[in-house]
């Protein structure tokens, strides 16, 4: 029956005789078999017996079986079919419950899977699944490692903003080098499309009273502030409905700050939050309440109540000056001239020699811009102790990377334009909760009474024992050093989380095989704080002289992992999908 179906699907293509490589590739896609052209080309070459660049129908059948009929899938199918040619609904149901951990199953679910994936009509009508249907199901999105439920917004979105991890970007306008590279609107568009909810806009005085955006004191190119705001307005809510915060790194004069305020109001209109909400005069609202809203983060003068009382008044030309105190790491007691925030202005030192300096400087803020800052007032970070004692509910801190590393002893991942490990972790973490850019913190980070210490597992946390059997690779990207489809493939499993959970394990190397390397190796991880843990799969090609070559990776939260036989999709260093390149694994964990 399978043979008859197969011939019926391909016969017309061979009526004119043999077919070439391009037609072979298209015919495989017609059969719903995803394949990498590089691998097809290599397998085509091996099966073209006469080496004429054209193959017979029997040679095509061989190519199809090599690509589609993977041995590890055949073994699973035979186990549940009893080495028969078909899975009946009862067998399929048994597989789904025992291996895929799909609970609350009914016979109807097995029927639906057969109807969706079985390509042979006679088999489908008999309520059975052939191996052809089984490989299509196993290669589908239903068998990916990432839980489908985590691909939608499922968390409680009614808690105050500070109870969420928020996907944030630093120097969003840069797309390459931070000193010489171009500033580009694509930086903002790309970040928003990826679910970023907090964008940094570095604002400086421009010509003709038009503020510009660029990395100050560098040779990066400049963008008009109004052009940036227009681009953000267009793409702000394409990926997520939840609020966008515009963090203004504001170096503009008061007159150009007023231009910024006018631009923000005219472009965003009612979407711009410019007054406190009636129900939230003294606490932060939730992402749910702030859906489709834009919040401005900047220095602010006075209280929210005073802002509310000025609503609707003419603020043109009104400028307030206040003294800002902040910490500097420079040692000594000399007078410092100039700062990034106030170039050319003198900063008064209020510290003693040999100790970290607290400095005081005068800052001018246009009232029109200040009054657009509601729940996201920017405050310089001094210390956690100072914040606990004095920080108001609507104040937030930016902490520099150097200081953050000292405080957390962890890396900070905020530069969307810089590919690599930090962005892999950022993207992986925010896959969760529908890619909305907001993830509810674990209870032990939300409760102010609990004293969470990352070096000690919290009492309330349930450890997880995670077991991963890494079975095989599927059409991995070949090495750049290979002239065909080869790679000396290995996989690294990296666990990121609290210090005691961080670990790394690695497979052996499978030589000269990127198409279908088989490892069948099992790894076990005991995770103390699974709520903060991320698993990163990295595929490399071993290099003895130049070091290992990166081929692809995938990162996701541990608690978003599906159990059972799963496919791990791979992404390039730039975050692009490498489908059909993937890993085939078996996942099991207990709490």
N, C-alpha and C positions, 0 to 999 in steps of 0.2 A: 504493500500500500504506500509506504514511504517512497519507494523507488518510483512508483507510478506518478505520485505527486511531484517528485523532484524533476522527473523528465518533462512533465507537463509545464513546469515553470520555466524551463530553460531551452526546450526544443526549438522554439522559434528563432532564438538567437543564433542557432547553428545551422539554419536552413541553407545559408550561403557558404557553409564550410567552417573552417576554423575561425577563431576569434583572437584578437590581439589583447595586449595588457589593459588598455583603457576600457575595452568592452568587458573584459573579465572583472575589473573593479566595479563597473556600473551594474553588472549582473549580480554580483555579491550583495550590493546595496539593495537591489530589487528584491533579493531574498531576505531582507531585513537583518543582514549580518554586517555589523559595523566593522570596518577594517582600515588600518593605516596603510596608505599607498606604498610606503617604503617596504613594509612587510609583504604586501601583496606582490610587489615587484620581485622581491627575492624568492618567494615561494613559486611564483610564475616561472622564473628562470630555472629553478630546480626541476620543475615538472614539464618544461618544454623540451621533450626528448630529442626532437630534431634540431633544436636551437635555431628555429626560423622566426621566432618572435610571434608565433601563432600556435594555439593549442586546440586539441580535439575535445569533444564533449566528455570523453572519459578522463582526459587530463584535467578538465575543469572540475569534474566530480572529486578528483583527488585533492585539488586545491581547496575546494569547499570543505571537505572532511578535515583537512589539516587545520583550517582556520576555525570552523564551527564546532567540530566534535572533539572538544578538549577532554583528555583522559580523566581529569579529576571530576568533571561533570558526569561523564559516563559511569564512573564508579558510584556516585551518589544515586543516579537514576536506577542502576541495576539493583542497588540495595533495597530500594522501595518498590520496584516493579517485580522483584523476585526473578530477575534476569529475563523477564518477559519483554515484549516489544512496546507495551503500553502501561501507563499508570491509570488505574480506575480511580474514580473520585475518592473512594475510601483510602486508597494508598496515598493519594496526593494530600488528603486531609491529615493523615498520619505524619507525613513529612512536614507539613506546615506547623503542626502542633509540637512535634518532638524536636525538630531541628531549627525551625524559624521562630519558635517561641511566640507564635501568634495565638493568643488566647481568645476566648469567647467565639470560637469558630462554629460554623454550621456547615452542613453539606452544601449549602447555597454558595458559600465563599469559594469552595473548590470548583464548583460549576462555573462561577464567574471568571475565575482565573483561566480555566480551560477555554471558555468562550473568547476571552481576550487574546490569548497567546497561541492557541493551537492553530497552525496554518492549514492542516489537512481537513477538509470539510467532512469526509466520512468518519474520521476519528472524532471530530468535534460533536457530530450528531449522536455518536455512541456514548457521549459523556466520558470520553477517555482523553488521555494526554500522551502523545508520542514523544520520543526524544527530541524531535524538532520543536515541539511546543515547550518542552522543559528547558531547553537551552535559551529559548527566547524569553521565558519567564526569568531565569537566573541572570540573564544579562540586562533585565529591565530596571527601571528606577525603583521598583518595589523591593529590590534586593540590595539597595545601597546601604552603606553602613550608617548613614545619618538618619535618625528617626523621622518619619514624615510628620509626626505631631510637633516636632521642634521646628519644622519648617513653616509653621504659622504662629501668629501671636497667641500664646496660650497662658502666659503669666498674668498675674494680677497687675493691671496697669493703673490702679487707683491709689497707689501709695505716693508720698511726696517725692519730688524729683531726686532728693539726696539719697533715696533708698535704691537707686539704680546705678549700675555701670552704664556709662554713656559713651558710645563710639565717638571718639574725638580725633581731630587732626591738627597737626602743628605745621606752620608754613605751608598751608594748603595750596597757595598760589604757585609754588615751585613744582616743576615736573622733572628736574634733574639735579644739577649741582647747586648747592645752597649759596655759593659765592659768585659763580660766574654764569650759571644757567639761566634759561628764560623763565619769566613769569608767564603763566598761561591760564586762560579760563578753564582749560581742560582739567586742571588740578582740582577746581571746585566741582565741576560736572562729574568727574570720575569718582571723587570722594562721596558725593551725594548718591550716585547710582549704587555705590557699594554699601550704602546704609549709614554713612557718617552723619552724625547729628550735631556736631560742634565744629565749626569752621573758624580758622584764624584768618583775620584780615589785617595785614600790617599796613597802616595808613600814614601817608606823609603828604606834606604840602606839595601841590603841583602848580604848574603855570596856569594863568588865566583863572585863578581861583577854583581849580578843579583838583580835588584830592586824588592822589595816586596810590597804588598798592604795589609794593616791592619789598625786598629784604634790605633794610637800611644799611648804609655804610658798605655796600657791596656793589658789584657790577651787574647784578641781575637786572633784567629788563623791567619796564613799568607798565602797569595796567591802570586804566581809569577806574576810580572807585565805583562810579555809576554803572559802568559796564559789568563789573564784578557782581554788583547787587542785582542787575537785570538777569544775569546768568543764573544766580542762586534762586531768584524768584521762579524762573522757568523750571528748574529741576528739583526744587526743595522737597517736594512731596511725591515724587514718582515712585520711590522705593518704599518709603515709610510715611505714615500719616502723623507720626509723632513729632513734637516740637524741634525746631532747628535753633541752635544758639549761635549767634555771630559774635565771636570773641574779637573785639577790636584792640589790636596793639596800636594804640593811638598816639601818634607823634605830631599831629596837626595843630596848627594855630587855631585860636577860637573861631576866627572867621571861616576857616575851611571846615571846622567841626560843625558849624551851622549848615554848611552845604551838605555835609554827610547826613545830618538829621533830616534835612528836606528830602534828600534822595531816598532815604530809608522809608519815610512816610509816603512819598508819592509812588514809589515802586510797590511796596508791600500793602499799602492801604490798611484795611481792617485786619489783615493777617498779622500786622505788627502789634505786639503787646506793648501798649504805651501807658497802661494804668493797672493798678492792682485789681484783682478780681474781688468781687463783693464778699465771697465766702473765704477768701484767703488774705486778710489784712496783716496777719502775723505768723503765717506759716507757708511753706512751699506748696503749690498745687501739684497735681499729679500729671504724668504724661497724658492720661486720658482726657483730663480737663483742658489741657493745652494742645490738643490735636490741631494740626494745620496752623499753628501759631509760630511766629518768629520772635525770638528773644534777643535783646542786645546786651552784650556784656562789655562794660566799660567802667571807668571811674565815675563815681556818682557823688553829687553834692546833696546833703540834707537827707530827710527821711521820706519814706513812701507817702506818709500823710501829707507832707509839704508838697510833694510832687502832685498828688491828687488835687490839692487845693489850687494849684497853678494851671490845671488842665484848661485848655482853650484860650489862655492868655497869650499876649504877644511877648515872645522872649528874645526877639531880635536884638543883638548887641549886648545882651546880658551875659556877663562872664563872672564866674566865681573863682577865687584862688584859695587853695588850702594847702596846708603842710602835710606832706606824706612822709611817714617814717618807714624805713625798710632796712633789711640786713644786707651787708656786703661782706664778702669773704676776704677782702684786702686787709692786710695787717698794717699797723702804723698809725700815725696821728697827723699825716700831712693833709693839706686841703686838696680835694679832688675837684677838677674842673671838667664839667660836661658829663653827660650820661646819655644812654640811648633814648630815654624818655624825654629828656630836656637838654638837647645838645647846646653847648655854649653857656648853660646856666650853672652857677656854682652850687655844689652840694655841701651842706654844713655837716661836719662829723660830730657825732655825739657818742663817742666811745673812748676807750683808752688804748694805748699802744700794746700790741701783742695779743689782743683779743679780737674776736669777730666784731666788725663794725656795724653799728646801727647809724644810718645816715638820715638826714632830714632834708627835704627839698620842697620847693614851692611848685605847685602844679596848677595850670589854668585850664578850666573846663567850661565850655559853652553850655549854658543852662538848657538850651534846646536839645542838645545831645544827651546831657545828663538825665533829663526827664524821660528819656526813652529807655533808661535802665531801670528795670523793675525788680525781678527776682534773681538777677545775675550780676550783682555789683562786684566789680573786680577789686580785690584787696591783696596787697603784698603779703606773702607768707613770712611770718616771724618765727613761730614755733607751734608745735601741737598744743603745748600748755597754754600759750597765749590765745590760740584759736578756741580752745575749750572754755576759757574764761570770758572772752570778750566778743567772739565772732557772732554776728547777727545771722538770722535764718536766711537772709537774702544775699549774703556775702560769700564769695568763692575765691579760692586762691589758685594762682598758677605757680607751680613748683618747677624750677629748672631741672634739667636732666641730671646734672652733677649732684645737686642737692637731693633729688629724688632717689638716686642710687645710694646715697649715704643713708637716707631715711629708711628705705625699703630693702636695700641690698638686692634689688631686682632691676631688670632692664625696663625701660619705658618704651612703649611702642606707639608712636603717634604720627610718624611721618609717612603719610599714605603714598608719597611719591618715591619712597625708597624701598625697593623690593628686598626680600631676605627674611631671616628668622623673625624679627620683631613684627613685620607686617603679616607674616603667616600666622603668628599667634593672635594678632588683632583680628584678622579676618576669621580665623577659626573660632574664636570666642564668640564673635557677634554673628555667626551662623545661626545661633540659637534664637529662640523667640521670634521666628519669622524674619530674621534679618532686619528687625525694626530699629536697631541701633540702641535699644534700651533693654537691659537685662536686670531683672530684680536680684539684688544682692542676697546671699544666703542669710538666714535668720540671725546667725551669730555676728554678722556685720551690720545688721539693722538695729539690733537691740543695744541701746546705749549703756545698759547695765552690765552687759557681758564684756569681759576683758579678753578679746581674742588676741592670741599670740601666735603668729605664723610658725614659730619654732616649736609650739606645743599644740597637739591636736585638741580642738574644742571638745568639751564634754558631750555636747549635743550632737556631734557629727558621727555618722555611721561609716566606718571604714568599708572599702570595697576591695574584694579580691577579684582582679581582672585577669582572665586567661585569653590569649590570642594565639590561635594556630595560623601561622602564615603559610598558606598552601602553595600559591603560585603567583606568577606575574602574567598579565594579559597584554600582549602587544605593547610592551614598554618602549619608550623612545630610545632609539639606538644611540650609541655613543657618537659624538662628533668626530671621534678618531677612527671610526669604522667606515669602510667604503660600502658596506652592505647594511644588514640589519642586526649587527652584533653589539653586545655589551657584556662586560664582566660584572653581572648584576648582583647587588646586595641591597638589603633593606635595613634601615635603622629605625627603631621604635623609640621615640623620645617622649618621656612623660614630664610635663611642666606643671608646677603648682607650688604649694608651700615647700620650703627647703627640704624637709624630710621626705617628700614625695618625688622630688626631681631625680630621675634616673634615665639611663639609656641602655638599650640592648640591641644586638645586631645579628643578622643571619650570616651564614657562610656565603662565599662568593660562588655564583654559578657562571662558569666561563663561557664566553662567546655565545650568549643566548639572551637576546632581548625580547624575542617573540613569545616564548613560553617557559621561562625558568620555573623549576619546581623546587621548593624548599622543604615543605612539610616540617617546619620547626615550630615548637610551642614555647611561648613566653608568658610568664606570670608576674603581675604587679600587685603589690599590696598598697592601697592608696588610702592614706589616713583622712585626707580632706577632699573627697571626690567632687564636692561642689565647686572647688576652685581649680580642678585638674583639667589639663588639655593633653590629648594624645596627638603626636605628630609622626606621620609615616613619611620617611624620606627614602627615595630610591636613588642609588648612586651606581656609577660604573667605576670599578676599582682602577686606580692609576698608581703605578708603583713609583714613578719618577715625579710627575707633576701634581700628585695628590688625586683624590677621588673627584670624579666629575658628577655634578648634580644633574639628575634626569627628571625628577618630579617629586612633588610632595602633596600631602593632604593633612590638614589639622582640624580637629573638632573637639568639643567638650566631651569628657569621658561619659557624663550622664546623658549625652545625646547619642550614644552608640547603640545601634540595634544589635540584638543577640542573633546567633545562628550563622549560616553561610551568607557572607556579605561581600559586596564589591566596594573597594576603596578607589574612588576616582582620583586621578592625578592632575596636578596643576603645575604650570611652568613657574619659573622664578618670578615672572611678571604677573602671575596670577591668572593666566589664561588656561582654559580647559585643554587637556591633552587627550580627550576621548578619541578612541576607546581604550587608551592606556589606563590600566588599573591593576590593583592587587586583589587576589581572591583569598579571603580569610574566613576563619570561624571564630566567633566571639562568644564568650561566656563569662558572666560575672555574678557574684552573690554579695549581698550586704548583710 
